[in-house]
Amino acid sequence: MARADGARADRPATCGHRPPCPGCPRYGEPGIAAEVRAILDALARSHGVPPPSLVSGALAGFRHRARLAIRGRLGSPKIGLFETGTHRVVHIPDCPVHHPLINRVASIVRRALIDAGVTCYSDAAHLGLARYLQVVVERRSQSAQVVLVGNSAMLEPLRAPFEAIRAHLGSQLHSLWFNPNQERTNTILGREFLAWCGPPSVVERFGGAEVHYPPGAFGQNNLDIADEIVAYLRAEVPAGARVAEFYAGVGAIGLSLLDRAAELRMNEFAPSSLHGLALGLAALGKSQRAKVSVWPGTAAAAAPAARAMDVVIADPPRKGLDAGLVASLVAAPPPRLLYVSCDPRSLAGDAAALGAGGALRLRSLRAFNLFPFTEHVETVAVFEREC
């Protein structure tokens, strides 16, 4: 269970991978980074609101999603994270912040690659087959959606390890996918996902609604804190409100509001997230589905979706809101704007722009420790239209 004001739900275990693993630069430190706290406190002071309280949760086993690099010699693969500024992989077989099933999957995949004699990818030579591993743990089934990224156009060279992975994971395997990526870039995932076995998506529930994550869709890794964020947002949406959501992803926030909202307009750009959103909408009953309209494309292009809405929700990437969306919200401010930010710096800039000319006033801030032991924090800012 998450706790307010930085209280720790449990203490992290000792980590034998630091250094050189860069995944948790503040490992073991409580709360959020001092620099991030200073930015949020300065933002609060500049808008005349109290400094944000902090909601924190578990400090071990909280990551339900991981993308890991596969490198190393034939017969001795390493599965983990790159050392900072390099393509040298730090092998992290016992990562304490991973859900235990992620560590088990990584161990089974490593053994399967060794037994099958599969080569590991070399960035310098652009040779070798096994490139990356993505693992997503579904909470309700405690099973893993596994994606193996290969430097190959076809799955066939990986058939033997795929069979071994399925056999050794057994009931803990949700689904198994091949992702071809032959590009000579640092991009982790290719565009295509080929199903080997299992359902098409991991399913989570937020506010009672089913939310579907196909393997290419973005999803948060700290699901307990994501639950807290969704619950906080739900409490800020009045019953019967007309809602527009920008950067909606697969719908974790928006679909959770269908029991409260009279209308829901959802904007998203990424094809994999739109696919997940379509799966979620298809699972709805007829009356709830009738409330929803999807506005695909950039947030700036979909800005008219905010017109005549009671509540606008925005959950943008780290760079913040699209300039076109900001301009639209300033020109025709909604009664309430719920802004979910993963970067306090871009939030501060957007808050200043949204308040230009008195269009929207920052009413409150709440911080969520979605990324323990890093320099990042998730912040919900509530804006209201000036009367």
C-alpha positions in Angstrom: 0.0 0.0 0.0 1.3 3.5 -0.9 1.8 6.0 1.9 1.7 9.8 1.9 4.5 12.2 2.9 7.4 10.0 1.9 6.8 7.2 4.4 8.5 4.0 3.2 6.4 0.9 2.8 9.4 -1.3 3.1 13.2 -1.1 2.9 15.1 -2.1 -0.2 17.3 -5.1 -0.1 21.1 -4.8 -0.5 22.0 -4.6 -4.2 25.1 -6.4 -5.4 24.9 -4.8 -8.9 25.9 -1.3 -7.9 28.1 -0.1 -9.2 28.3 -0.3 -12.2 24.6 -0.8 -12.8 23.1 2.7 -13.5 19.4 1.8 -13.0 19.0 3.2 -9.5 21.4 6.1 -9.1 19.9 7.0 -5.7 19.5 3.4 -4.5 18.5 3.3 -0.8 17.8 7.0 -0.5 14.4 7.9 0.8 11.9 10.2 -0.9 12.7 12.1 -4.1 15.9 13.8 -5.2 16.7 17.1 -3.4 17.0 18.9 -6.7 13.5 17.7 -7.9 12.0 18.6 -4.5 13.5 22.1 -4.8 12.0 22.6 -8.3 8.5 21.5 -7.1 8.7 23.7 -4.0 9.7 26.7 -6.1 6.8 26.0 -8.5 4.4 25.9 -5.6 5.7 29.2 -4.1 5.6 31.0 -7.4 1.9 30.1 -7.8 0.9 30.6 -4.1 0.0 26.9 -3.4 1.3 24.6 -0.6 4.4 22.5 -1.4 3.3 19.1 -2.7 3.0 16.1 -0.4 4.6 12.9 -1.6 3.0 9.5 -2.1 5.4 6.6 -1.9 5.1 2.9 -2.0 7.2 -0.3 -1.9 10.9 0.0 -2.4 11.5 -3.6 -3.5 10.0 -5.7 -6.2 7.9 -2.8 -7.5 8.9 -2.9 -11.2 6.4 -4.9 -13.2 8.0 -4.0 -16.6 11.6 -4.1 -17.7 13.6 -3.8 -21.0 17.0 -5.4 -20.7 19.9 -5.6 -23.2 21.4 -8.9 -24.2 25.1 -8.8 -25.0 28.2 -11.0 -24.3 30.1 -13.9 -25.7 28.6 -17.1 -27.1 27.8 -19.4 -24.2 28.1 -16.5 -21.7 25.3 -13.9 -22.3 24.8 -11.0 -20.1 21.2 -9.7 -19.5 20.9 -6.3 -17.9 21.5 -2.6 -18.4 24.2 -0.7 -20.2 26.9 1.0 -18.2 26.5 4.7 -18.6 27.7 6.0 -21.9 28.6 2.5 -23.2 27.3 -0.7 -24.8 28.8 -2.8 -22.0 26.0 -4.7 -20.3 25.9 -5.0 -16.5 24.5 -8.5 -15.8 21.7 -8.1 -13.1 20.4 -11.5 -12.3 19.1 -10.6 -8.8 17.7 -7.0 -9.3 15.9 -6.2 -6.0 13.6 -3.6 -7.6 12.3 -6.0 -10.3 9.2 -8.1 -9.6 10.8 -11.6 -8.9 9.2 -13.0 -12.0 11.2 -10.7 -14.2 14.4 -12.0 -12.7 13.2 -15.6 -13.2 12.3 -14.9 -16.8 15.8 -13.4 -17.5 17.4 -16.4 -15.9 15.4 -18.8 -18.1 16.0 -16.8 -21.2 19.8 -16.8 -20.5 19.8 -20.5 -20.0 17.8 -21.1 -23.2 20.2 -19.0 -25.2 23.2 -20.9 -23.9 21.7 -24.3 -24.5 20.7 -23.4 -28.0 24.0 -21.8 -28.9 22.5 -18.5 -29.8 24.9 -15.6 -30.4 24.4 -12.2 -28.7 24.2 -9.0 -30.5 27.4 -6.8 -31.0 26.7 -3.1 -31.6 30.1 -2.5 -33.2 29.9 -5.4 -35.6 26.1 -5.3 -36.0 26.3 -9.1 -35.8 24.8 -11.7 -33.4 21.1 -12.7 -32.9 19.7 -12.0 -29.4 19.5 -8.3 -28.9 17.0 -7.3 -26.1 14.5 -8.8 -23.7 11.2 -7.1 -22.6 9.2 -8.6 -19.7 5.8 -7.3 -18.5 4.2 -9.0 -15.4 0.4 -9.1 -15.4 -0.8 -8.7 -11.8 -4.0 -10.7 -11.9 -2.4 -13.9 -13.3 1.2 -13.3 -12.0 2.4 -14.3 -15.5 4.9 -12.7 -17.8 4.5 -11.3 -21.3 7.9 -12.0 -22.8 9.4 -10.3 -25.9 12.7 -11.4 -27.4 14.2 -8.9 -29.8 16.4 -10.4 -32.5 18.7 -9.1 -35.1 16.8 -11.2 -37.7 13.9 -10.8 -40.0 12.5 -14.2 -39.0 11.8 -16.0 -35.8 13.1 -19.4 -37.0 16.7 -19.0 -35.8 15.3 -18.6 -32.2 12.9 -21.5 -32.4 14.8 -23.7 -30.0 15.1 -21.0 -27.2 11.5 -20.1 -27.7 10.4 -23.7 -27.1 12.7 -23.8 -24.0 11.3 -20.6 -22.6 7.7 -21.8 -23.0 8.5 -25.2 -21.4 10.4 -23.8 -18.4 8.1 -20.9 -17.5 4.9 -23.1 -17.8 1.9 -21.4 -16.2 4.0 -18.3 -15.4 4.2 -17.5 -19.1 1.5 -15.1 -20.3 2.6 -14.8 -23.9 5.8 -15.1 -25.9 6.6 -12.7 -28.8 9.4 -12.2 -31.4 10.3 -8.7 -32.3 12.6 -8.3 -35.4 15.0 -5.3 -35.2 17.8 -5.3 -37.7 18.3 -1.5 -37.6 21.8 -0.3 -36.7 20.5 2.2 -34.1 20.0 2.3 -30.3 16.2 1.8 -30.8 15.2 -1.2 -28.6 12.1 -2.4 -30.3 11.3 -2.9 -34.0 7.8 -2.1 -35.4 6.6 -5.7 -35.8 5.5 -8.1 -33.0 5.1 -11.8 -34.0 3.1 -13.9 -31.5 4.5 -17.3 -30.6 1.9 -18.2 -28.0 -0.5 -16.6 -25.6 -3.1 -13.7 -25.4 -2.7 -10.5 -27.5 -2.3 -8.2 -24.4 -1.6 -8.0 -20.8 -4.7 -6.8 -18.9 -4.7 -4.5 -15.9 -7.6 -2.8 -14.1 -7.7 0.8 -13.1 -10.9 2.1 -11.5 -12.6 -1.1 -12.5 -12.0 -0.8 -16.2 -10.0 -3.3 -18.2 -6.9 -1.8 -19.8 -5.0 -3.7 -22.5 -1.3 -3.6 -23.1 -0.1 -5.2 -26.3 3.7 -5.7 -26.3 4.5 -2.5 -28.1 2.4 -0.2 -26.0 3.8 2.1 -23.3 3.0 1.2 -19.8 4.1 2.3 -16.3 6.3 -0.2 -14.4 5.3 0.8 -10.9 1.6 -0.2 -11.0 0.8 0.3 -7.3 1.7 4.0 -7.5 -0.1 4.2 -10.9 -3.2 3.0 -9.0 -2.8 5.8 -6.6 -2.4 8.4 -9.4 -5.6 7.1 -11.1 -7.5 7.2 -7.8 -6.4 10.8 -7.2 -7.5 11.9 -10.7 -10.8 10.1 -10.3 -11.5 12.1 -7.2 -11.0 15.4 -9.2 -13.5 14.5 -11.9 -17.1 15.4 -10.9 -19.9 12.9 -11.6 -21.5 13.5 -15.0 -18.5 15.5 -16.3 -17.6 15.7 -20.0 -13.9 14.8 -20.2 -11.2 15.1 -22.8 -7.9 13.2 -22.3 -4.7 14.0 -24.3 -1.8 11.6 -24.6 -4.2 8.9 -23.4 -2.0 5.9 -24.2 -4.0 2.6 -23.8 -6.5 4.4 -21.6 -5.4 3.6 -18.1 -6.7 7.0 -16.9 -9.6 7.7 -19.2 -11.2 4.3 -19.1 -11.2 4.4 -15.3 -13.5 7.4 -15.5 -16.3 5.8 -17.5 -18.4 5.2 -14.5 -18.3 8.9 -13.7 -18.1 10.7 -17.0 -21.0 11.5 -19.3 -18.7 11.8 -22.3 -15.0 10.9 -22.9 -12.8 12.1 -25.8 -9.4 10.3 -26.0 -6.4 11.5 -28.0 -3.4 9.3 -28.7 -0.7 9.3 -31.4 1.3 6.0 -31.0 0.0 3.1 -33.1 0.7 0.4 -30.5 -1.1 2.4 -27.8 -4.0 3.0 -30.1 -4.2 -0.7 -30.7 -4.3 -1.3 -26.9 -7.0 1.4 -26.5 -9.1 -0.3 -29.2 -8.8 -3.6 -27.3 -10.0 -1.9 -24.2 -12.9 -0.2 -25.9 -14.0 -3.5 -27.5 -14.2 -5.0 -24.0 -16.7 -2.4 -22.9 -20.5 -2.7 -22.7 -22.5 -0.9 -25.4 -23.6 1.9 -23.1 -20.1 2.7 -21.9 -18.6 2.4 -25.4 -21.1 4.9 -26.7 -19.6 7.6 -24.3 -16.2 7.4 -26.0 -14.7 9.0 -29.1 -11.1 8.5 -30.1 -9.1 11.4 -31.6 -6.0 9.9 -33.1 -3.0 12.1 -34.0 -0.9 14.7 -32.2 -2.3 16.5 -29.2 -2.0 19.8 -31.0 -4.0 18.5 -34.0 -6.6 17.1 -31.6 -6.8 20.2 -29.5 -10.5 20.9 -30.6 -11.4 17.9 -28.5 -11.1 20.1 -25.4 -13.9 22.5 -26.5 -16.9 22.5 -24.2 -15.4 19.9 -21.9 -15.8 20.2 -18.1 -12.4 18.5 -17.4 -9.3 18.2 -19.5 -6.6 15.6 -18.6 -3.1 15.7 -20.1 -0.4 13.1 -19.5 2.4 14.2 -21.9 5.9 12.8 -22.4 8.9 14.3 -20.6 9.1 17.4 -22.9 5.7 18.6 -21.8 2.6 19.8 -23.6 2.5 20.4 -27.3 2.7 24.1 -28.0 -0.5 24.0 -30.1 -2.4 22.4 -27.2 -1.2 25.0 -24.7 -2.3 27.8 -27.1 -5.7 26.2 -27.4 -6.1 25.7 -23.7 -5.1 29.4 -23.0 -7.5 30.7 -25.7 -10.4 28.6 -24.4 -9.6 27.4 -20.9 -11.6 24.5 -19.5 -13.1 24.7 -16.0 -10.5 22.2 -14.8 -7.2 20.8 -16.2 -5.5 17.8 -14.6 -1.9 17.7 -15.7 0.1 14.5 -15.1 3.8 15.4 -15.4 6.9 13.2 -15.4 9.3 16.2 -15.5 8.9 19.1 -13.0 11.0 21.3 -15.3 8.6 21.1 -18.2 5.7 21.3 -15.8 7.0 24.6 -14.5 7.3 26.0 -18.0 3.9 24.8 -19.0 2.3 26.2 -15.8 3.7 29.6 -16.6 2.3 29.4 -20.1 -1.1 28.2 -19.0 -1.4 31.0 -16.5 -0.6 33.7 -19.1 -3.2 36.4 -19.0 -4.9 34.7 -16.1 -6.4 31.8 -18.2 -5.8 29.0 -15.8 -4.7 29.1 -12.1 -2.7 26.4 -10.5 -4.7 25.1 -7.5 -2.7 22.2 -6.1 0.3 19.9 -6.6 0.7 16.3 -5.5 3.9 14.3 -6.1 4.0 10.5 -6.5 7.2 8.5 -6.1 6.6 6.5 -9.3 10.4 6.1 -10.0 12.1 5.3 -6.7 15.9 5.8 -6.5 16.0 7.9 -9.7 16.0 11.7 -10.4 12.4 11.5 -11.6 9.0 12.1 -10.0 5.4 12.0 -11.3 3.4 15.1 -10.3 -0.3 15.8 -10.7 -1.1 19.5 -11.1 -4.7 20.7 -10.8 -5.5 23.9 -12.7 -8.8 25.8 -12.6 -10.2 28.4 -14.9 -10.2 32.0 -13.5 -13.7 33.3 -13.2 
